[in-house]
Amino acid sequence: MDQSLYVTGANVLTPEGIERRDIVVEDGRITGLPCSYANLRGLPELDATGLTVLPGFIDVHTHGAANVDVNAADEEGLRTIGRFFASQGVTGWLCSVLTDTPEQTLWCMEQARKVIEGGPYDGAALLGIHLEGPCLSSEYKGAMPEHLLMHEASVELFRQYQEASGGHVRYTTLAPEIPGVEKLIPELNAMGITCAIGHSGAGYDQSMACVRAGAASATHLGNAMRLFHQHDPAIWGVALETDLYVEAICDGRHLHPGSVRLYLKAKGWDRVVAITDSIMAAGLPDGNYKLGVNDVVVEDGDAKLASTGVRAGSTLTLAQALRNIVKFADTDVEHAARLMTANPAKLIGFPTKGSISHGFDADLTFVDDDLEVVRTIVGGRTAFER
């Protein structure tokens, strides 16, 4: 299904900035970025006059959308999520499996494997799996079912999940204080799994030990974790002090705009990763939904556990996050887009994604002057058109 085309007339976000360029796409890859018309091969043309073309958005932490919950999603359910994401400018995503029974988690691994290995379809590409748990803190569990959390890290369980997934588990969240986690991190890294720390009450020293062991990110920094204290800065302090990537849910609910600015000030524009942490309610009206085994109520777009009122994911999209970041940080799209393009690609290790550059995948998001998504191209083929 990969396509070849010639995009003309657009302002294009390249590594050098936003420039007037054409984009040559052949067999799903970018093969040229001429400054003037040069459709030498007579490729099918796409006129993007008046639009800005950004690298395709990548969401590395999401539990669902479009009335589909990742933990209950079969192959078609995962594709339904991907189709909705394409309408929001997303070209690639990781499905985040909430802590569940080993049996259900293995089933999720198999469904994701079928979609990932099934090749292109009419939606955002499923690039891999994010395991959010089960090695998480009971005290900072958020929406995690406490009776299913592990109280000692097991490399064997992760090996089982990775085998069932066909090697497609790319990312996991771990709490540093769970016995065995520090030693687990290098073993997971060797399996090709990027490790994040979060859902945790760990102090500074435990958190720093996990960073030294190879943890690369902090899961939704500031949410579901022990907060900064001058006598023990905890995960938050470690995340801001070191070169860790930090996830940020930029919906204005999970983080005050000032917190987003603080992260950008402390980390720079290349170490913050915008995520949605969205649930099946994304793209839908208020009502009753599920998040794994949990019942969730959404009121005014805010998702909370029916049982406790604890916030449970979001209804955010990356398209809205882009507009929010521009507003929160009083910045331009050139800077804001990095949080959902180059940064997640580097965090998870997708070397041909996240940039409009020669030889990279032709994953492109077209936006208008209001930063509304007009078209999404995945691997050279249009997956969404407004």
N, C-alpha and C positions, 0 to 999 in steps of 0.2 A: 504493500500500500504506500510505500515511500514515493514521494513525488519530486519532480523538478519544476522550478518556476523562477521567474524573474520579478522581483518586487521593485517597483519604481515610484519615485515621487515622495518618499517618506523622509522624515527626520529619524535617524537611527542612533540608538544608544550603543556606541562601541566603547572599548576600553579607554579610548581617548576622549570620550565625552559624546554629547549629542551632535551629530553632524548630518548634513544632507548627503546621503549615500543611497545607492541601489544595492540590493541583496541578490546574489546569484545562488540558487539552491539546486544541487544536483544529487539525486538519489538520497535525499534526506539530510544532506550535509551542506554547510555554507562553503562555497568554493570561490566566492569573490565578493568584494565590497567596493565596486567602482564609484568614483566621484562623479562620473558623468555616464550617460547612457552607453551601455556596452553589452547588449543582448546578442552576443556573437553567435550563440548556438540556436537562436530562434526559440527560446524556451517560452512556455505559456506565461503571459504577463499578468501581474496583479498591480493595479494602480492604487497606491496608498497615499496619494496627495492629501495633505492636511492632517495626516496621522503621525504619531510617534510610535516607533517600533522598539520594544524592550525585549531583553532576553525573557524566555518563558519563565513564569513563576514556579517555584518548587516549594511544596508544603511537606515538611518532614515530621509533622506532629498533628494528626487529625484522626478523630474517631468516627467520622461519618458526615453525611449530608443527604439532602433530597429524600428524607424518610428511610434511609438505610443506615443501620448501625454496623460498624466494622465487625464487631464480635459475632454478629448473626448473619453476616453477608456471605452469600454464595458467590460463584463467579459472576453471575449477572448483576447481583447487588453491588459488587465492587466496581463493575463497569458503569453502573448507574451513578455511583458517586463520582467516578472519573468524568462522566459526561457533564455533570453539573459543574465540577471544578473547571473544566475547559471553558465554560461560560463566564468564569471568574478570572480568566487569564492564566490558569494553572496548566502547565504542560507536563509536570511530573510530580509524583507524591509518594509518600510512604504511608501505608495503612497502619495506624496505631492500635495494637491489640491490648485492650485493658486487661489487667489481671483477672484470670478466669481459671476454671478447672483445667488440669493438664489435657483432658480429653477434648474439651472445646477449643483450647488453644491449638492443639495439633490439627483439629479440623480447620481452624482459621489458616494455619500454615499451608495446608493443602489447597484451599480455595485461592489464596494469594498466589501460590506457585503456578496454578493453572492459568491465571490471568497474566502474570509476568511472562511466562514462557509461551503464552498463546499468541504473542505478537501484537502488532498495532490494531487498534479499533477506533471508533469514532469518539474518543475522549482523551483525557489526560493520561499519560502512561503511568502505570503502577510500577515504580522503580524498586520497591522493596518493602520490608516490614520493619516496624518499630514496636518493640516489646516494652510496654510501660509496666514494669514489674516482672516477676512477682517479688523481687527482693527490695521491698519498700517498707518504710516506717509505719507502724500502726498509728502512732500519734499524729503523723502528717499524711495520712492516707488519702485525704481528699475524697474522691468518689470511688476509691478502690475498696472492694469487698474485703473486710478485715480477715474473715475466716479463710480466705484463699491466699493471703500473703505468706511468703516464706520467711522463716526466722533464722535460717542459715543458708548461705549461698551454695548452690549445687551446679557445678560445671556440667554434670551429666544431663541435667534437665535442659540446659541451653543447647548442648550437643544434639539432644533428641529433637528439639524445636528446629535447630538449624538444618538437620538432616531432612526432616519432614518438609521444610520450606524449599529444599533444593539449593541451599546456600544463600537464600535471599533475605535472611534477617540482617539488616544493615545498621541497626541502631537500637540501643536499649537504655532504660533509665534504672539506676541503682541507688540505694541509700547507703552512704559510706559506713554507717554504724552497724549494718547487718553483718554478723560474723562471716568472714570468708570473702567479702566483697573486694577488699583491697587486692587479695591474691587472684580473684576471679578476673579482674579487669585485663591483665596481660593475656590471659587465656582467651578471652572473648575477642580482644584485638587480633589475636592470631587467627581467629575464625573469620575475620573480616567484619567484625561488629564494632562500630563506634560506640563508646560508652559515655553516657551523661550521668551526672549526679543530681538527685532531686528527691522529692517526696521524703524529706529527711529532717531529722532533728540533730544531725551531726554537728559537732563543734568544729572550730577552725583546724585543729591538728589532724583530726580524722579526715576531714575534707581535703586538706592539702596532701595528705598521704595518698589519697586516691588520684589526685591530679598527677602526682609524681609517678604513680603506677600506670598512668596512661589515659585517664579520663580526659575527654576533649571538650565537654559541654556541660552546661547547667540547664536542667529542664525547667521551663517557664519560671525563670528567676523571679523570686519575690512571692511566688504562689506555692502553697503546700510545702513550706519549709520554715525552719527556724530562722528568725530574722536577725539582722545585724544588731550587735550590742558592743559597746566600746571595750568591754572586758573579754569578749569572745565574738569576733566578727562572723563566725560560722560560715556556712556555704556562701552566703551573700558576699561577705568580705573576700573570701578566696576567689570567687568568680570575678569580682571587680579588680582584684589585685593582679591576677595571673593572666595568661593568654587564653584562657578558656573562652570558647564561644558561649554566648548566653542566648537562650530562647526568650522571646518577648511576645506576649499576647497583647497586641496593640488595638484593643477594642474600647479603651477608655474606662473599662470596668475592672479588669484584672490588674491594670497598672494605671496610676495617675499619669497624665502627660509629662509631669515633671520627672517621674521615674524613668520614662522612656528617654528623656533628655539626659538624665544622669547616666544611664547605661551608655548612651552614645558618647558622652563626654569622657567617661572612664575607659571605654573599650575601643573607641574609634568606630568608623563606619564599616570596618571589615570584620568585626567580631560579634555583631548582634544579628541574630537570625529571627526574622518574623515568622511566627507560626499562627495557626488558627486555633488549635486544640478544639476544633469544631465537633459537634455531635450531629446526630441524624436530623436535628431541627434546623440546621443551616439551610437557608433558602425557603423556609416554610414559616407559617404564622405561629403565634403563641399557641400553647397547648400542652398535652401530655405526651412524653416521649420516653425512650429507653437509652441508657448508656451502659452497655454490658448487661449485668444482672440488675442494675439500678433503675428505679422509676424516677423520671426527671420531669419537672414542671418548668415551662418557659413562660415568663411574663415580661412584657415589654422587651422581648429579645434576650432576656437574661435567664440562663439555664441554671436551675438549682435542684438538689436532691429533694424529692417529695418528703422524705422521712426526716431530714435534719435542717433543710434550708441551706446547706453548704453548696457553694457554687460548684457546678459540675460541667466543665468544658464551656464552650461558647457557641454562638451562632454566627461568628465572624467569618468573612471570606477574605482571601488575600487581596482581592481587588479593593475592598473597603479598607483593609489594613494599609495599603499603599496610600490611599487618600488621607487616612488618619495620620500616618507618619509625616507626610508633607505638612499637615496642619500642626501636629504636636511639636515638631522640631523646627517649624518655620523654614523648611528647606525645599529643594527642588526634586523633581522626579529622578534626576540623575543620581542623586545620593540615596534617596529613599528606596529605589528599586534594588539596590545592592543587598538589602536585608532579606529579599525573597528570591534572589537570583544567584549571584556569585557566592554569597556567604553559605547558604545551605549546600550548594554544589561542592564547595571545598570541604565543609564539615563532614559530609557523608562520603566524599570521594568519588564524584562524578566528573572526571577530568575534561569531558567534552560537552559539558552543560554549564549554564549560568552566564554565558557571554556570547555576544554576537561577534564572532571572530572566525577567521579562515580555518576550516577543518572542524569546526564545532557542529554539533547537532543543530538542525534547523528547527529549533523550538523558539517560537516568536509570539509575542503578545502585542497586539496593535491597540493603542488607546487614543481617544480624542482629547480635545483641550481640557475637558472636565475629568480626565483620567478614568473615563468609563471604557470598559473593554468592548472593542468593535469586532475583533477577529482574533482567534487563537490558532496557531499553526503548530502541530506536533510532528516532528520528523518530516517536515516538508509537506504535510497534508493538512488541510483545514479541518479542525475538529469543532470549531464554533464560528458562526458568523451572525452578527446582529442584524 
